[in-house]
Amino acid sequence: RANVTVGQPFLLVALSDSRGIKRISPLATPQPVAFEPGTGVGSLRQGIHAPVTLAALQQKEGLNADFTLTLAG
């Protein structure tokens, strides 16, 4: 469609309190991607996100979202 603009896709993890994050590994994709603070979504205020490539989303098997998140409490 000519009137649709696709932005940068990203993987989002919403949390009730981001201060509880102790450690997070990079997103394990062919080229590891670091998570960044915030969700980028107005209605989800707390969390983290990692940009993903359109090519990664178009793979037949989909996106393998492998990462380790260590939380306090």
N, C-alpha and C positions, 0 to 999 in steps of 0.2 A: 504494500500500500504506500502510496506516495506521501501521505500525511502522517506516517508513523516514524518516529525517531527512536532507535534503540540506543540506550546508554550503556555504560560499562557494567557488565554483569558482575555480581559479587556474591560470596557466601556470607551469610549473616548468622551470628549466634547472639540471641537476646538473653540477657540476664537480669535478675531483679536488682542486683547490686554489683557493678563491675569492680568495686574495690576489693572484692573477694578473690580476684584472679591472682594466683601466686606465680604461675608460669604457663605459657602457651607455646607449643612448638609451631614451626611454620606449617602451612598447609602443604601436604605431601602430594605435589603434582609433578609432572615431568621436570619442571623448574620450580623448586620450592618457593612459596609466596608467604611473606610475613603478614600476620594479622595486624590490623590497625585499630585504634580505639574508636568507639562510636559505632552506630548502626547505619547511619545515613538515611534512616527512615524516621520521619517525624513522630509517628505513633509509638515507636519502640526506642525509648530514650537511652537505655543502658545496654551495653554489649560491645561486640567486636565484629569486624568484617575483614574479608580478604578478597581482593579483586581476582576474578578468574577470566580466562580468555574465552572468546566465543568458540574457538576451535576445541577447547576442552569440553564445552557443553555439547558440541555436535558429534562427539564420539559415539559410536554404536552402543557401547556399554554405559554411557552417561558419565557423570562426574564422580570420581571416587574421592570423597572428602575424608581424608585421613589426617588427623592431628591429635595431639594430646593437650588437654586442658586440666590444670591442677588448680583447685579452688580451696580456699580456707573455710574451715567450719564444717 
